[in-house]
Amino acid sequence: MQQPDLSHARWRKSSLSGSGASCVEVAFVDDAIAVRDTKDREGGTLVFRHDEWRAFIGGIKSGGLDSLT
């Protein structure tokens, strides 16, 4: 997948995170979903295809990633 242009991305973070800086931000750009660390916005971005993102969210919702902690 080609890296999407993130220069005009609209970054969002969960309203449940409040004003804390220990969270991630997500942007839906073109045919991809980008994720970055709120406290290190210039530190890099992960980019997922839609099918990868759905699998990731599905794993979270089903508890399939709980054993990673």
N, C-alpha and C positions, 0 to 999 in steps of 0.2 A: 504494500500500500504506500502510495506517495504521501509524504507529510503534508497535511492540510495547512493552508495559510491561517495562522492564529492571530494575526495582527489586529483583527476586528472581532475576535471571539467575545462572546458575552458569557463571562465566567459566573458560575453560581455555586453557592455552598448551602448545605442544609440549614434550614431555619432552626433545627434542633441544636446546632452547634453554638448558637448565641453569638457572643462577640469574641469567643475564644479563637486563638490562632492555630490550635492543634487539630486541623482538619484538612480535607482536600476540597478542591474546587473542580467543577465539571463544566465543560462547554460542548455543545452539540454544533459541529461545524461540518458543512458539506455532508459527506457520507461517513463521517467518523464521530467518535466521542473522544474528547481529550480530557485528561485528568492531571492536575498538578497539586503540589503541596502549598497550602496557603502561606506558610511562614517562609517558604523559599521559592517564590514564584519564578525566579530566573534559573532555578536549579534543574530544570528539565521537565518534560511533559511526556506522559504515556498516551499513546493513541491506539484506540480500539476500533475495529470494524463493528457494525451493528450486531452481527451474529455473536461475536466475541463478548460484547457488552451484555447482551441478553443472557448468555451462558454464565457470565460472572454474577450478574444480579440474581439469576435463578439459583446459583450456588449459595449466595448469601441468604436468600429467602428460605431455602430448604434446610439451612443449617450445615450444609456440606463443607463450609470453610471454617467451622467452629474449632476443628482439631488443629488448625494452624497457629493458634495462640498459645 
